[in-house]
Structure formats: structure tokens, C-alpha cells
Amino acid sequence: DIQMTQSPSAMSASVGDRVTITCRASQDISTNLAWFQQKPGKVPKRLIYAASTLQSGVPSRFSGSGSGTEFTLTISSLQPEDFATYYCLQHHSYPLTFGGGTKVEIK
Amino acid sequence: EVQVLESGGGLVQPGGSLRLSCEASGFTFSNSAMTWVRQAPGKGLEWVSSISSSGSSSYYADSVKGRFTMSRDNSKNTVYLQMNSLRAEDTAMYYCVKDLGASYWGQGTLVTVSS
């Protein structure tokens, strides 16, 4: 099984900060990775697919990069509405696996 | 517009059964794999099961293998999750999701396993 190690598990940041979240896969998953945002009590929303393709309608301050085993989600300038929990998902092989999540809180 | 609508959740006793349904619209259903993802209260996301576009292949997390069965009816644009031998740890919000890459999510249906 492929393990997805997401870091950090939580972070505090200020509006305007650049935020970087990392997911490491235990084996090569090519670019079969997506990133999701979930706000409390809400349904997860896909931000990025194929590791670096921005989902339609998602602000351009979100970007994804990486391939193989290391992946990054970057928020270039954190906005108030970006405080949420973020997850990665590998869909390269079964069982599909999510990262443990990163909670981005207000500093 | 892509829409995914789950139903069938509720309160069930340990050892009981429940069948979730998910009706989809707004895309060519028979061309799309479908997936169930769950989230226990206060916890992260967990992949449960996926099914191929034709329904010929289905895949399960170890935590539900042998107890849950995913199926689909392409004539009704619907997927199902038959859940047997339910345990307290199956308590979660269950989301029906389009594709393996989880492009679109339903609003979820809550399953509570408790005596």
C-alpha cells in the first residue's frame, strides 16, 4: 500500500503569508495526486488535480507542484477564506490513500 | 452541472446492515468510475471503495473488505454501497465522489452505528 505523509499537520499563519504544504508518497505515484480544501461542516472541494492543474474556478493563488514521491500545495498569499484543512489524495493505485490533513489556522 | 446525491444513511445497531445510494447527473455516468469516501466525526478523509465505469471491477479498503459491497446500475445513473456487519467504527459521513481523483462530491449521508 502507498502511504501519504502530509506535513505539517497544523500551522498558524497570517493573512498575506505564503503557505506551503507537503505530501510525500511512499512510492512513485507519477502525478496521480489531488489536493482538497475542507472547511468545518462543509464538503471537501478539489483545488488541484494531476498534481499541478488548477481546478476550474479555484483562485490562482493556489498552485501545486511535484511528481513521483514529493508534492507541494502552495498558497501564495493567504486570504481569510483560506483558513481550512487541506488533504492530498493519491489515486495511482489501490488502496487509494489520503494524507492525514493540514489544518491552517489564523495566527 | 454535475450533481451527486447520496441517500440511505441513518442509525443502525452494531451488526446491522444499511444500503447507501448515490444518484448522479450532469455527466456521462457510464464513462466514469465512482468512489465512496468517509469521514468519521472529527477525523480525516478515508477512502472506502471504488468501482469501474462498467461495474466489472470494484475495490475496497481493508477496513471494510468482506463487509461492504459497491455496485452500480448505469441505466439509473446510480451507485450503491451495501454495508453489512456494521461496527461502531463505521460511524461516519459517507460521501459519493465522481472519479478516482474525486472531482465532484455529494453532500454526504450520515451513518451512525450505535446501540
Boltz contact constraints between the chains, C-beta under 6 A:
constraints:
  - contact:
      token1: [A, 34]
      token2: [B, 101]
      max_distance: 6.0
  - contact:
      token1: [A, 43]
      token2: [B, 105]
      max_distance: 6.0
  - contact:
      token1: [A, 43]
      token2: [B, 107]
      max_distance: 6.0
  - contact:
      token1: [A, 44]
      token2: [B, 105]
      max_distance: 6.0
  - contact:
      token1: [A, 46]
      token2: [B, 103]
      max_distance: 6.0
  - contact:
      token1: [A, 49]
      token2: [B, 101]
      max_distance: 6.0
  - contact:
      token1: [A, 87]
      token2: [B, 45]
      max_distance: 6.0
  - contact:
      token1: [A, 91]
      token2: [B, 100]
      max_distance: 6.0
  - contact:
      token1: [A, 91]
      token2: [B, 101]
      max_distance: 6.0
  - contact:
      token1: [A, 94]
      token2: [B, 59]
      max_distance: 6.0
  - contact:
      token1: [A, 95]
      token2: [B, 61]
      max_distance: 6.0
  - contact:
      token1: [A, 96]
      token2: [B, 47]
      max_distance: 6.0
  - contact:
      token1: [A, 98]
      token2: [B, 45]
      max_distance: 6.0
  - contact:
      token1: [A, 100]
      token2: [B, 44]
      max_distance: 6.0
  - contact:
      token1: [A, 101]
      token2: [B, 44]
      max_distance: 6.0
